[in-house]
Amino acid sequence: MKFGFNEDTRSWQEILDKIANDLVSTEEVDKFKRKINGSLSGTNGSWKRKYPDRGLDEFINEIMAKFNNANDAYILEHPDFGAFVRKRSMLFFITN
């Protein structure tokens, strides 16, 4: 699955800021961003140990699946979330 980010020149941080500002109150922005970053970082922390033969797209699909639940569906539905996940995930794969 591709999440069209090639045309997007924003950094993953800029995209996450936009998502957070669109979805939660100003008071909740930092907490929201920590939640999202924590989820991706946590998955990344164990991914390569568990799945050394799997690639970037599979990692992205797993991240997207993590947000496919009743509590987080509103995040998954944000039009920029796929681009954020792809850009953030690419950095994990480049730096690991």
C-alpha positions in Angstrom: 0.0 0.0 0.0 1.3 3.4 -0.9 0.5 6.5 1.1 1.3 9.3 -1.4 4.0 11.3 0.2 6.3 12.0 -2.8 4.6 15.2 -3.6 4.6 16.4 0.0 7.6 18.5 0.8 6.9 18.9 4.5 8.9 17.1 7.1 7.3 14.4 9.2 7.4 16.9 12.1 5.4 19.5 10.1 2.9 16.9 9.1 2.4 15.7 12.6 2.0 19.3 13.8 -0.8 19.8 11.2 -2.5 16.5 12.2 -2.3 17.3 15.9 -3.6 20.9 15.4 -6.5 19.6 13.3 -7.6 16.8 15.6 -7.1 17.9 19.2 -7.4 21.0 21.3 -4.3 23.3 21.8 -3.9 21.9 25.3 -3.7 18.3 24.0 -1.3 18.8 21.1 1.9 17.8 22.9 0.3 14.8 24.5 -1.2 13.7 21.2 2.2 14.0 19.4 3.9 12.0 22.2 1.3 9.3 21.8 1.7 9.0 18.0 5.5 9.2 18.2 5.6 6.7 21.0 3.5 4.2 19.0 5.8 4.4 16.0 8.9 4.3 18.1 7.7 1.4 20.1 6.9 -0.6 17.0 10.2 0.3 15.5 12.1 -0.8 18.6 11.0 -4.4 18.2 10.3 -4.6 14.4 13.8 -5.5 13.0 14.4 -8.0 15.8 11.1 -9.8 15.2 10.9 -9.4 11.4 14.4 -9.0 9.9 13.2 -10.1 6.5 10.3 -7.6 6.2 10.5 -4.2 4.6 9.3 -0.7 4.8 5.9 -1.2 3.3 5.1 -4.0 5.7 6.2 -1.9 8.6 3.9 0.9 7.4 1.0 -1.4 7.0 1.5 -2.6 10.6 1.5 0.9 11.9 -1.6 1.8 10.0 -3.3 -1.4 11.4 -2.4 -0.3 14.9 -4.5 2.8 14.4 -7.4 0.9 12.9 -9.5 0.7 16.0 -12.5 2.5 17.6 -10.3 4.8 19.7 -7.9 5.9 17.0 -9.8 5.7 13.7 -10.2 9.5 13.7 -6.3 9.7 13.4 -6.2 7.1 10.7 -8.8 9.1 8.7 -6.8 12.3 8.7 -5.8 12.9 5.1 -2.1 13.6 6.1 -1.7 10.6 8.4 -0.5 8.2 5.7 2.1 10.7 4.5 3.3 11.2 8.1 3.6 7.5 8.8 5.6 6.9 5.5 8.0 9.8 6.1 8.6 8.9 9.8 9.0 5.2 8.9 11.5 5.9 6.2 13.7 7.5 8.7 13.5 4.5 11.0 14.7 2.3 8.1 17.4 4.7 7.0 18.9 5.1 10.5 18.6 1.4 11.6 
